[in-house]
């Protein structure tokens, strides 16, 4: 182990720490509300159609039903995301702790079931969400390093490393989906 490496052992994120990462790509972020907008537009159109030319009372039932449906739809989406996190947490490969090694060249992950490495050019950004660091690699891949697995010295060293990498513009466009130039700060 080099002096410049940050080695975090025993990493095993909880289901909450495996929650989906925030949308950082503008092209994805703009469209994330599209299904909800379509549902709301459907409720509005249904309400207008049900109100009819005579101002029927049916419109209020359609509106209430639509709003209740929207609420259940939101709840179901959160429920599905939670179930996916819990299923990932229950996988045999997540039953064993992972060793994270971070240095100026990139990050390496190793456990008895897998070994992987990413150079910083493959990482779009690293987000500090308070309870975890999220290493965003593509819209479909983000790695979570829980703060609970790290001590204060490791957190300080990681923050210093990330600040250095940002100054050096070491982060790249990801491995699967390079964002448009407007996405880079």
Secondary structure as UniProt FT lines:
FT   TURN            3..4
FT   STRAND          6..11
FT   TURN            15..18
FT   HELIX           26..31
FT   TURN            32..33
FT   HELIX           34..51
FT   TURN            52..55
FT   HELIX           58..90
FT   HELIX           92..94
FT   STRAND          98..102
FT   STRAND          106..110
FT   STRAND          115..119
FT   HELIX           120..122
FT   STRAND          125..128
FT   STRAND          132..138
FT   TURN            139..140
FT   STRAND          141..146
FT   HELIX           147..149
FT   HELIX           152..167
FT   TURN            168..169
FT   HELIX           181..183
//
